[in-house]
Amino acid sequence: GKGAYDHYMLKEINTQPTALKQTIEGRLDVEDATVDIEDFDRGTFSEFDRVQFVACGTSYHAALYGSKLLDDVGVDSTAYRANEYDTNTGPACPDTLVVAVTQSGETADTLKAMRYAEADGATTLAVTNVVGSTAAREADHSMFIRAGPEIGVAATKTFSSQVVSLALLSRQFAMDFPDASPRADFDELAEALARLPSDVETVLDQSNARTIANRYVNDDAFFFIGRDLGFPVAKEGALKFKEITYQHAEGFTSGRLKHGPLALVTPSTPLFAIVTGRHNEKTLTNAKEAKSRGAPIVLVTDDPDAHSDLADVGLEVPSTHPLLEGLLANVQLQLLAYHAADQLGRSIDKPRNLAKSVTVE
Ligand code: M6R
């Protein structure tokens, strides 16, 4: 049940430290900086040249995040929205590993993309929360994210556990893929992964997201911008916000702001800028452009003091490895969406028109 929480969503946000521990448990050796994922012996993925991710909604955002993690270890990868996969890519081929990211393992669009890839001779891997789901049964390989059951329609802990699973997989791929050229030193990432549950705990304990949600909740529209790993977080922040508040929210790469959306920016459109990890200079410039049009600027950052002239207010996260700070930023945005929806009295666990898994194409 929900226990002491008003909603499953809040419970699921708050139990992320435990979920993440389960995701990592027994799979990460910090001392040796290696991973050991059940069923995947060394070399399991040694015949592949590239990865294609297929996923929908929040899982697509996790796939975008994962694709950047693979980039970092020199593995060629692209994330596709599963519903557009067949029209956006040529046929997959035997040297392509198609990774379906799906919490439920039952999303029709994702299953269809997997089957399409399989028919082309690709090998498939399902990254899923549900053992025995259709995706897990049909895929050649499975990795379970072990987040525990998620009841709220809005995906929260499963996003975090998916991203961490993909971070572990990135290490496995870096060791297996013949063309990988590990740029990243896994030592520091391994340590940061082990610390992640307690970093999330810190965010949960110290978050001011409720105050910020209350301040802006009745505004006209909500923009979320970020670059690099901040991009999937901006997309996910906007999706979560619109899904449960029914307020208009959009997430995009920072640089897109001036190519259209800026026309909508007013003192009643708060801009949430993800300034975690790396490559933030342009995001800061773009946030300034919005500020000069009067938009309130909320910076999600590990260094609020550095940007006190720009930000009206900050959502702070602990500093950690640049590849993982985005995950902490995302927890702040989950809380923001939750408190905004709560303030508006929305049906948080079952938003209108939405179902937990979308089993029609
Ligand atoms: O079960 P899946 O991960 O395949 O579901 C994909 C999307 O339908 C899902 O993430 C949806 O976007 C959530 N309601 C987002 O909170």
Residues whose N, C-alpha, C, O or C-beta is under 5 A from the ligand:
A	BS01	M6R	C56 G57 T58 S59 V101 T102 Q103 S104 G105 T107 V153 A154 A155 K356 S357 V358
